[in-house]
Amino acid sequence: MPGKILCVAEKNSISKAVAEHLSGGHFQTGNTGNPYIKNYTFTFDFGPPWGSCNVIMTSVSGHLTSTKFDDEYERNWEHPPPDALFDLPVRIKVEDDKKSISDNIFNNARGARALFIWTDCDREGEHIGGEVRSEALRQNPNLEVRRAKFSNIERAHIIHAAKHPVNLDDRQIRAVAVRIELDLRIGYAFTRYLTNSLRPLGGPLSVRPDGARRVISFGLCQFPTLGFVVDRYFRVQNFKPEPFWSIKVTHKRDDISVVFNWKRNRLFDRAVVVILFERCITAKTAKVIKVQEKPTSKWKPLPLTTVELQKNASRFLRMNSHEAMAVAEGLYQKGFISYPRTETDRFDPGMNLRALVEKQTPDNRWGGFAQNLVNGAFKQPRQGRHDDKAHPPIHPVAYCSPANLNDKERRVYEFITRRFLACCSDDAKGQATDVDIQYGDEFFSAHGVVVLARNYLDVYPYENWTNSSTLPKFTRNEVFEPTEAMMMEGKTTGPSYLTEPDLIALMDANGIGTDATMAEHINTIKTRDYVFTRPKAGGGGGNHAPEPARGGRGGRGQRGRSGGEGAAARGGGGGVEEFIPSTLGVALVDGYDKMDHEISLSKPFLRKEMELKMKDICEGRLAGDIMLRESVRQYKRVFEQSKERLDLLKASCRRYVLNAGRA
Amino acid sequence: MANPPTLAQLTHSLTTQGLPTPHPSFLTPILTIGIQKKTPLAGVTATAKLRLLCADLCLPGILASTPPPSVLPANITDVKLAARKLDRDVVVQVLDVEDIGKSKWEQIELLESERKGETVKGREIIRVVPNEENQQPSSAATQSIGTQAAGNAGQGGKEGPYKLLMQDCKGNRVYGFELTKVAEIGYPPGMRIGCKILLKRGSQVARGMVLLEPERTVVLGGKIEELDKAWREGWEQRLREQVDKEARERRQGNGDEDLMDEN
C-alpha cells in the first residue's frame, strides 16, 4: 500500500511548479480555506525508502506564525511603559489571517508517513520550515520530517531534490527565532517610546501629511540605513570646493596627440606648481625614461549575486532594487532562473555550466555567442570569495524566448543571461603601452591600450573598454621637445547624494540586512517619510512629497513574503534615483548622534554584531539563549540612555522639523 | 677609565653630526652632570643632542655666538630669483607643515572620522570613493568598493608632497617643499613641529622656496613641545578656517552672485 507524503512549499507558485515537475504534469488541484493556496495531489516515486507515494503538495504564504506580546500589550501604547517590552513574555502564535493555512497543514498531516519541507533554502526559509513542522507534528507526532534542498525550479534539479532530502537545520531556525524576538522587543520598545515622546511636539511630528497619526518607527536595520543617507546628505551640504593646479604635457607624433599625465596628478598650492612648471619649461626637452609594452586584460565579471543584480538594475535596467527583486522572483518561480537571493559569487566546480550555456543557443541575440562557447571557447568562470553555502550565483536555468516575458522580465532575464555568458567566456585581451618621461624635475606618463580580442565584451554591453587608445612609437632615452606644456587649474567637486547602488553597497559592506532584505529596509525608510528619492540627473521636481504609504505593516522588520506582491515601488521608473533625507530623518539621526551613545544607533556597528552572532548560532558556536540575553541587556542600556537624553532628540526635532533648520 | 669629557670634545662631537654649535652655558650643566655620573662622552653627547633638538633655537643661550651660527641668506625669499643654490649649511626648525597633495576638505574629513573613531580597524565603516570611479560600469570595480574605500581611509592613501615653513636661529623664515620624497617628512606625530632640519650647502632654491631633496635635506629630528601641542590641537580648526577664508575670498573675487550661500 503506497504511503502518503505531505509536501509544503513557501508559496503557492513554488508548490505548483514542483507539483508539475514531480507529477509530470498529471496532478489534481484541490481548494483550501485560503483562496491563493491549492493542494496538488499526484503520485511520485521517491525511491528508497519511500517508493511510490501519494503526494499532497501545498504551501504556506511566508511565515506561518507571528511572535507577539499578549493582546493587552499589543493594543495599548501607553501601558505598560515601553521599556517593559524588553522583558514581557512573548508568544508565538498563528494570526487569524493565517489560520486557514495552518488548518490545511494540520488536516493533511493526518495519516501521512512523512512531511517534506520545500521552503526556500535560506535562513528565513529554514525557519518557515520549522513553523510548518510544528504545526504538522501537533496532528501527527509520528511524522517523519525531511527537507528538500533546491536552488532553482528546473525539472531535473527538483526531481533530484525530492529523492535526496536532508534534515531541517535547527540552528538556523533558532537563529532566526532569536532575531525575530529581538526585532520585536527592540522595535516595539523604541518605536513606542519615540512616537509617544515626539508626538506632543506637534506639527508633522504628530500627524502625517495624509492626516494619519505619525508613527516614528525604529528598526535595527532601517536606522543605520537612514544613517547612511543622512551622513552623505551632510557631506554634500558641507562640502567646500577648493582650487588645485596641475601640469599637462602634450606631444604630437605621427598625427597622434599624446597626452602625458603628471605623476603628481594635482597639487593644492599654486606657487609650488608655478615653480615646478617653470622648471619644466626651462628644461626645454623631455627624456623618455621608460617604455613598457605588456599584454593586458579586462577581467570578465564575477558570477552574479543579489546585491550585484540590484546595483546593476538601477544602473542599467531602469528599475530600483525592490522592483528588480520582484521581477527576478517571478522569473525564478517560472523556472527560468536560479534562486535570486544569494550571496555566492562562485560556481561549484561540479556544476555543468556548458549544458546551461547550450540552452541559450536558440536565442537570436546571444545564441551565436553561446554556440561559440559550446564549440570550445567556454572558460570556467572566475571564483569570487563569497559562498553562502545555500545557493549558486544567479544564472539562467532554462531558455525563455522574449515573446513569453513582459518588458521588465525581459530586461532582467537578458541581464542575468548576458552576465552568465560573460562569466563563461574569456577576459577581454589587449596590449598596453606605458611611456614615462622626465621633464625638468617632473615625471609624466602616457598610457595606451590596443584591444586585441573583445571576448566577453561582445555579449556584455553593460561594460566597455573605454580608455583604449593607440600610442605612437617612443624609444627609451630618446630626448624630445614636447609640443605643448600647460599649467591647468581645476576645482574639487563634492560627493553627490547616495544613489541606490551606493546605498546597497554600503549596507552590504556593513552587514545591514541580508541580500534578501536590503531592498525592504530601503523601502521602509521611504514609507516612513524618513527619506525621499528623486531621479538623479537634474534637480527637476525636487518636491518633498513622500512616497505613498504602502500596506500597514507592524513596526518591525518583517519579511515581505506575502504571496504575489506587486512591487510598484515607484512608477515612471527611469534611471538611478538619489536619496535625500526628510527633515524628520535628519532630526532623528542628528538627535541620536548628539546623545553620544557608546555605539551610535545610526551607525552600522550594533546591527553588524547581531548578524555575526546569528552566524555563530548557525555554526554552533553560540547558544541562542545567550545571544538573546546579551542583546536584550545591551539594548536596554541604550534605551535607558535614550530616555535620559531625550531632550537632545527633541531639540533636533524642533530644529529640523518644526523650525526649518534653525536652532 | 678615560679622562672625563671636555667642553671642546662635546662641542666637536655635536657639530660633526651636523648640529649647530651650542652655547657653552647650554652645554656646561649637561657636561657637569655627565662628569658627576661618570658618563662617557658618547652618552653625554646623546643627552646634549636630544636637548638641543628639543630646544627652540631662536631663544638666547641655546646656540653659541662665536663662531656665529649659520643663518639663511638675507634674500632667500626673493621671488625674482628663478634658481639659486644655498652657499652654506643651515639648520632650521619646522614651524608648519601641509600636505599639498590633498585638498583641505579631504584632510578635514579624515581627521573627523578619526576623531569619531570610525577608521578603527575591524569596524568596516565605508566611505564610497568619489563619483567618477564608482560610475564606471565595471563590475570588477564596483564589487570591490568596500575594501578599496576602507583601505584608503585607513592609510590616507598617497601622501604628500609636503610643504614646510622653516625658521633659522635668527627667526628668518622660508618655505620649502618636497621636490622628491624625503622619508622623515610628514604630519605629526611622524615629524613633530619644531623638528630640526639641516639644509645642506647646494640645496636648490627657486622663487623664494627651498626644494627639498633627500640628498641635501638631513632631518635631524626633535620638536618644540609647546609649538607641537598647539599645532596639533588647532589642526582641524585651522584647516576649516582656511577653507572658509578661501571660499570667501573666491566669492569676493567673483562678484557677489554667490552670497546667498552664506545662509
Interface residues (C-beta under 8 A of the other chain):
Chain A: R235 F239 K240 P241 E242 P243 F244 R264 N265 R266 L267 F268 D269 A271 V272 V274 I275 E278 R279 T282 K298 W299 P301 L302 E308 K311 N312 R315 F316 D345 G384 D441 Y462 E463 N464 T492 T493 P495 S496 P501 D502 A505 L506 D508 A509 N510 G511 K603 P604 F605 K608
Chain B: A82 A83 E98 I100 G101 K102 S103 K104 W105 E109 E118 R123 E124 I125 I126 V128 P130 N131 N134 P137 S138 S139 A140 T142 Q143 I145 G146 A150 P161 K163 Y175 F177 L179 T180 A206 R207 M209 L211 V243 D244 E246 A247 R250
